[in-house]
Amino acid sequence: MSIQLHPTILREAFLYFAKFPKLEGVISSIFRTGNPAVDGYADLKNQVSALNPNSLIPDIRNFLFSSNEEKLKQSIDDTAGTFMLLDYGQLSCSQDQIKRLNDEIEFGIIIARKIDSAKFDLAEIIIMQDELLNMMRQVRAIMIEDSKYHPFIKQISFPHRISPWYARELQNATGFSMMFSKTGIDMV
């Protein structure tokens, strides 16, 4: 996968994971300005609106994707119910014996919700955590099936890691994260 063939790796990730949450939640969470100044905005919105399949796990009501911590805090403030956050991290490059550039980008998804521990007892929190974990398991099962044919997921490395996730600074949001890597030749 070269950058010449795939110059929009973050958009590819965004469009792949946008099929999981409720479609209306994806559109209302991501597309907030009515008159965008950035080229490609309308095209991206049209691509999301045309996703088929979509709303694969409709209990995930919102979709967030930002590396801007302030924007993320504001978006989580505005959410109600469960959200999926697509996160991306380090891009690495190494060279193999035949001088090919082998690239890797780290991705993670978080499925969480704001949980005010003062409003819920421990039994309620256990039930909510189980629901969040089961949503993550559904996403993982679909990803594993998609890895057989979907161009974006084919290069995702399995195994991956699922961990409990908690962010006090993000409205006490809690849930689960799944970390994985996408690898390819001359990808970055």
C-alpha positions in Angstrom: 0.0 0.0 0.0 1.7 3.2 -1.1 0.9 6.7 -0.3 0.5 7.3 -4.0 -2.3 4.8 -4.0 -3.8 5.6 -0.6 -3.1 9.2 0.3 -6.1 9.4 2.6 -5.4 6.7 5.2 -7.2 8.5 8.0 -10.3 9.0 5.8 -10.2 5.4 4.9 -10.1 4.5 8.6 -12.9 7.0 9.4 -15.1 5.6 6.6 -14.6 2.0 7.6 -15.4 2.6 11.3 -18.3 4.9 10.5 -20.4 1.9 9.5 -20.7 0.7 13.1 -22.5 3.5 15.0 -26.0 4.6 14.2 -25.7 6.6 11.0 -27.7 9.6 12.3 -25.3 9.8 15.2 -22.2 9.7 12.9 -23.6 12.5 10.8 -24.6 14.7 13.8 -21.4 14.0 15.7 -19.0 14.7 12.9 -20.6 17.1 10.5 -21.5 20.2 12.6 -20.8 23.1 10.3 -23.3 23.7 7.6 -21.0 25.8 5.3 -17.6 24.2 5.3 -14.5 25.9 4.0 -12.4 22.8 3.6 -12.3 21.1 0.2 -13.7 17.6 0.3 -16.1 18.2 3.2 -19.3 17.7 1.2 -17.8 14.7 -0.5 -16.9 13.1 2.8 -20.4 13.8 4.1 -21.9 12.2 1.0 -19.7 9.2 1.4 -20.9 8.7 5.0 -24.5 9.3 4.1 -24.2 6.6 1.4 -22.5 4.0 3.6 -23.9 0.5 3.0 -24.0 -1.3 5.3 -24.4 1.3 8.1 -25.7 1.3 11.7 -24.3 -2.2 12.3 -24.4 -1.6 16.0 -27.1 1.0 16.5 -26.6 1.1 20.3 -23.5 3.0 19.6 -25.1 6.4 19.1 -22.2 8.7 18.4 -18.9 8.6 16.5 -15.9 10.8 17.4 -12.6 11.2 15.6 -10.2 13.9 16.6 -6.6 14.3 17.8 -7.6 17.7 19.3 -8.1 17.2 23.0 -10.3 20.3 23.4 -12.5 19.4 20.5 -12.8 15.9 21.8 -13.8 17.1 25.3 -16.5 19.3 23.7 -17.8 16.5 21.5 -18.0 14.1 24.5 -19.8 16.8 26.5 -22.4 16.9 23.7 -23.0 13.2 23.5 -25.7 11.2 25.1 -25.4 7.5 25.3 -22.7 5.3 23.9 -20.0 6.6 21.6 -17.2 5.2 19.5 -14.0 7.1 19.3 -11.5 6.3 16.6 -8.0 7.2 17.7 -4.7 7.0 15.8 -1.2 7.1 16.9 2.4 6.6 16.0 3.5 6.0 12.5 6.6 3.8 12.2 8.8 2.8 9.3 11.5 0.2 9.0 13.4 -1.2 6.0 13.7 -4.9 5.3 16.5 -6.9 3.7 15.5 -6.0 0.2 15.2 -2.3 1.0 11.4 -2.1 1.1 9.9 0.4 3.5 7.6 -1.4 5.9 5.2 1.0 7.5 2.9 0.7 10.5 0.3 3.0 11.9 -1.4 2.4 15.2 -5.2 2.7 15.5 -7.5 2.3 18.4 -11.2 2.4 18.9 -12.9 3.1 22.2 -16.5 2.3 22.9 -17.6 4.2 26.0 -20.2 6.3 27.7 -20.2 9.0 30.3 -20.9 7.3 33.7 -21.4 9.5 36.7 -20.5 7.0 39.5 -22.6 9.1 42.0 -25.8 8.3 40.0 -25.2 4.5 39.6 -24.5 1.7 42.0 -21.8 -0.9 41.3 -24.3 -3.4 40.0 -25.6 -0.9 37.4 -22.0 -0.1 36.4 -21.2 -3.8 35.9 -24.2 -4.2 33.6 -23.3 -1.1 31.6 -19.7 -2.3 31.3 -20.8 -5.7 30.1 -22.9 -4.0 27.4 -20.0 -1.9 26.3 -17.7 -4.9 26.2 -20.2 -6.9 24.1 -20.4 -4.0 21.6 -16.6 -4.1 21.3 -16.8 -7.9 20.8 -19.3 -7.3 18.0 -17.0 -4.8 16.3 -14.1 -7.2 16.6 -16.0 -10.1 15.1 -17.0 -8.0 12.1 -13.5 -6.7 11.7 -12.1 -10.3 11.7 -14.7 -11.3 9.0 -13.9 -8.1 7.0 -10.2 -8.9 7.1 -10.8 -11.6 4.5 -11.8 -9.1 1.8 -12.0 -5.4 2.9 -9.0 -3.4 1.5 -8.6 -1.3 4.7 -8.9 -4.2 7.2 -6.8 -6.7 5.2 -3.6 -5.0 6.5 -4.8 -4.8 10.2 -2.7 -7.0 12.4 -4.5 -9.5 14.6 -3.8 -10.1 17.5 -4.9 -6.9 19.1 -5.5 -5.8 22.6 -8.8 -5.0 24.4 -8.5 -3.0 27.7 -10.8 -1.2 30.1 -10.7 2.5 29.4 -11.5 5.4 31.7 -11.0 9.2 31.2 -11.9 11.4 34.2 -11.0 14.5 32.1 -13.6 13.4 29.4 -16.7 13.5 31.5 -15.8 10.3 33.4 -16.3 8.4 30.2 -15.6 4.7 30.7 -15.7 1.7 28.5 -13.2 -0.4 26.5 -10.5 0.3 24.0 -9.1 -2.0 21.3 -5.7 -1.3 19.9 -4.3 -2.7 16.6 -1.9 -1.8 13.9 -2.2 -1.5 10.1 1.0 -2.5 8.3 2.0 -2.2 4.7 4.8 -1.5 2.3 5.5 2.2 1.6 2.3 3.2 3.3 3.3 6.4 5.1 
